């Protein structure tokens, strides 16, 4: 457990909690968390997750803009339904992205867990996009991904990060319940 991991965990926890509450401060804190985890994942050779943090940075900027434009007069962020066709397309993109990333990292890098890391990274991008688009189902995908991430981080010796992801499962449940304003 390094000081870098401690800082990344604390920042991520606060950012996810604010996201569940639909608080706009979640976006700048998520950017800081991405930068911290980028460095941490580089250090432990989880390259797909390292690149994921950079892509999350782009997604965070996108989400920030979308959320700024999509609020009630009260300032509350509007939750939108996720249609079945879009959900299936997102899940298919997750699989295809995972296969592509896994193939690349297993052949051209010394990645520690190339296929698992790739699939989790790819589905995390789908979940991030759904969060940015304000779909309640993003929280369900986060729950599934985070459960598997807990095991991967334990295997890699990132116990504090594994603990964060275990807590994030609970935060995702809270987020899903809090975003129930729309029924699909």
Backbone torsions as a table, in degrees:
resi	resn	phi	psi	omega
1	UNK	NA	113.0	-178.0
2	UNK	-100.8	162.6	174.6
3	UNK	-58.5	-33.6	177.5
4	UNK	-62.6	-44.3	179.2
5	UNK	-65.3	-40.0	178.5
6	UNK	-60.6	-46.3	179.5
7	UNK	-64.0	-41.1	180.0
8	UNK	-64.7	-42.6	-179.8
9	UNK	-63.9	-48.4	-177.6
10	UNK	-62.3	-44.0	-179.6
11	UNK	-66.4	-43.3	-179.8
12	UNK	-63.3	-42.8	-179.9
13	UNK	-58.5	-49.4	-179.3
14	UNK	-63.1	-41.1	-179.5
15	UNK	-64.3	-43.4	-179.9
16	UNK	-67.9	-39.8	177.7
17	UNK	-60.2	-43.6	178.7
18	UNK	-67.0	-34.0	176.9
19	UNK	-63.9	-45.4	179.1
20	UNK	-59.0	-32.0	-179.7
21	UNK	-88.0	1.6	-178.3
22	UNK	57.7	41.5	178.9
23	UNK	-96.6	128.2	-175.4
24	UNK	-61.5	-20.9	177.9
25	UNK	-66.9	-12.2	178.8
26	UNK	-60.4	-33.8	-173.6
27	UNK	-67.7	-51.6	178.4
28	UNK	-65.1	-34.7	177.4
29	UNK	-67.3	-37.0	176.3
30	UNK	-63.9	-35.0	176.3
31	UNK	-62.8	-43.8	178.4
32	UNK	-63.2	-44.6	179.5
33	UNK	-60.1	-40.5	178.1
34	UNK	-60.1	-44.5	-179.6
35	UNK	-62.8	-42.1	179.5
36	UNK	-65.1	-44.4	-179.5
37	UNK	-72.3	-28.6	174.8
38	UNK	-55.6	-49.8	-179.8
39	UNK	-66.1	-42.2	-179.8
40	UNK	-62.3	-45.7	-178.9
41	UNK	-68.2	-32.1	173.1
42	UNK	-60.8	-44.3	-178.1
43	UNK	-62.6	-32.8	-176.7
44	UNK	-104.2	11.0	175.2
45	UNK	62.8	36.9	169.9
46	UNK	-100.4	77.6	-168.9
47	UNK	-68.2	-37.7	178.5
48	UNK	-63.6	-40.3	177.4
49	UNK	-70.0	-29.8	175.7
50	UNK	-65.6	-49.4	178.2
51	UNK	-64.2	-35.5	177.6
52	UNK	-56.5	-39.5	-180.0
53	UNK	-62.7	-39.2	177.0
54	UNK	-65.2	-42.6	178.3
55	UNK	-67.2	-36.9	174.6
56	UNK	-58.9	-38.5	178.4
57	UNK	-56.4	-45.2	177.0
58	UNK	-64.7	-44.9	179.3
59	UNK	-63.1	-34.9	178.9
60	UNK	-66.1	-43.0	177.0
61	UNK	-61.4	-42.7	177.0
62	UNK	-61.2	-48.7	-179.4
63	UNK	-61.3	-39.7	179.3
64	UNK	-59.7	-45.2	179.3
65	UNK	-65.2	-45.9	-179.5
66	UNK	-60.8	-46.1	-179.2
67	UNK	-64.4	-38.2	178.4
68	UNK	-61.2	-35.9	-177.8
69	UNK	-86.1	-9.0	-169.5
70	UNK	-122.2	52.1	-179.1
71	UNK	-120.8	150.8	170.6
72	UNK	-65.3	168.2	174.6
73	UNK	-59.1	-24.8	179.3
74	UNK	-76.0	-11.8	-177.9
75	UNK	96.7	-6.8	-179.7
76	UNK	-74.4	137.1	179.1
77	UNK	-74.3	134.2	-177.1
78	UNK	-83.5	130.8	176.1
79	UNK	-92.1	136.5	-177.8
80	UNK	-116.3	150.8	176.9
81	UNK	-71.0	151.9	174.1
82	UNK	-108.1	112.8	-179.2
83	UNK	-71.8	151.0	-176.4
84	UNK	-55.6	-43.4	-178.7
85	UNK	-62.7	-42.8	178.6
86	UNK	-67.9	-36.2	177.9
87	UNK	-64.4	-46.1	178.8
88	UNK	-64.2	-39.4	177.5
89	UNK	-63.6	-40.4	178.3
90	UNK	-64.7	-42.6	179.1
91	UNK	-66.6	-38.6	176.4
92	UNK	-63.6	-41.6	177.0
93	UNK	-62.1	-37.3	177.1
94	UNK	-61.0	-44.3	179.1
95	UNK	-64.9	-49.6	-178.3
96	UNK	-62.0	-42.3	177.6
97	UNK	-63.1	-41.5	179.0
98	UNK	-62.8	-41.4	178.3
99	UNK	-64.4	-44.7	-179.5
100	UNK	-64.2	-46.5	-179.3
101	UNK	-67.0	-42.2	179.6
102	UNK	-62.5	-42.7	178.2
103	UNK	-60.3	-47.4	-178.2
104	UNK	-64.2	-50.5	-175.3
105	UNK	-70.2	-28.0	178.4
106	UNK	-75.0	-25.4	-178.2
107	UNK	-95.3	-33.5	-168.2
108	UNK	-117.6	3.5	178.5
109	UNK	-135.7	173.4	174.2
110	UNK	-101.1	34.9	-178.1
111	UNK	-53.7	140.8	-176.8
112	UNK	-69.3	-45.0	-177.8
113	UNK	-136.8	70.8	-168.0
114	UNK	-59.4	-44.3	-174.8
115	UNK	-75.1	-44.5	178.7
116	UNK	-64.6	-47.1	179.1
117	UNK	-58.6	-41.3	-179.0
118	UNK	-66.1	-46.3	-179.8
119	UNK	-64.3	-44.4	178.8
120	UNK	-63.4	-40.3	178.7
121	UNK	-64.0	-44.1	-178.7
122	UNK	-64.2	-46.3	179.1
123	UNK	-69.5	-27.5	174.6
124	UNK	-65.8	-35.9	176.8
125	UNK	-65.1	-39.6	177.0
126	UNK	-62.9	-46.4	179.8
127	UNK	-62.2	-39.5	178.7
128	UNK	-63.8	-42.1	178.2
129	UNK	-62.9	-45.1	178.7
130	UNK	-62.9	-36.1	176.6
131	UNK	-64.9	-45.7	179.3
132	UNK	-60.7	-35.9	179.5
133	UNK	-82.3	-0.4	173.6
134	UNK	70.1	38.3	177.5
135	UNK	-95.4	126.7	-179.2
136	UNK	-57.7	-33.4	-177.4
137	UNK	-65.8	-14.9	176.9
138	UNK	-56.4	-35.6	-178.6
139	UNK	-66.5	-34.2	177.8
140	UNK	-66.4	-41.1	177.8
141	UNK	-67.3	-39.2	176.3
142	UNK	-60.2	-40.1	179.3
143	UNK	-59.6	-49.2	-178.7
144	UNK	-61.6	-47.0	-178.7
145	UNK	-65.0	-43.9	-176.8
146	UNK	-65.4	-33.9	177.0
147	UNK	-59.0	-45.4	-179.2
148	UNK	-71.6	-37.8	177.4
149	UNK	-58.4	-37.9	179.7
150	UNK	-54.1	-49.3	179.9
151	UNK	-62.9	-42.4	-179.0
152	UNK	-63.8	-41.6	-178.6
153	UNK	-70.2	-32.5	174.5
154	UNK	-62.7	-46.0	179.6
155	UNK	-59.5	-37.7	-179.0
156	UNK	-83.1	0.1	177.7
157	UNK	79.8	13.6	177.4
158	UNK	-95.0	69.2	-172.2
159	UNK	-64.3	-41.8	179.1
160	UNK	-64.4	-41.1	176.8
161	UNK	-66.0	-38.4	175.4
162	UNK	-60.5	-41.4	176.7
163	UNK	-62.8	-41.0	176.6
164	UNK	-59.1	-45.7	-178.2
165	UNK	-66.8	-32.2	174.5
166	UNK	-64.6	-42.8	177.3
167	UNK	-66.6	-36.7	179.5
168	UNK	-63.1	-28.1	174.3
169	UNK	-60.6	-46.6	177.3
170	UNK	-63.2	-40.8	177.5
171	UNK	-63.8	-35.9	178.1
172	UNK	-66.5	-37.3	175.3
173	UNK	-62.6	-44.2	177.5
174	UNK	-61.9	-44.3	178.3
175	UNK	-60.4	-44.3	179.6
176	UNK	-60.4	-44.6	179.5
177	UNK	-66.4	-40.7	-178.3
178	UNK	-69.0	-25.9	-178.0
179	UNK	-93.6	16.9	-178.1
180	UNK	-73.2	12.2	-177.0
181	UNK	-66.0	-15.7	-178.7
182	UNK	-123.9	131.6	174.5
183	UNK	-103.6	132.8	-179.9
184	UNK	-89.2	NA	NA
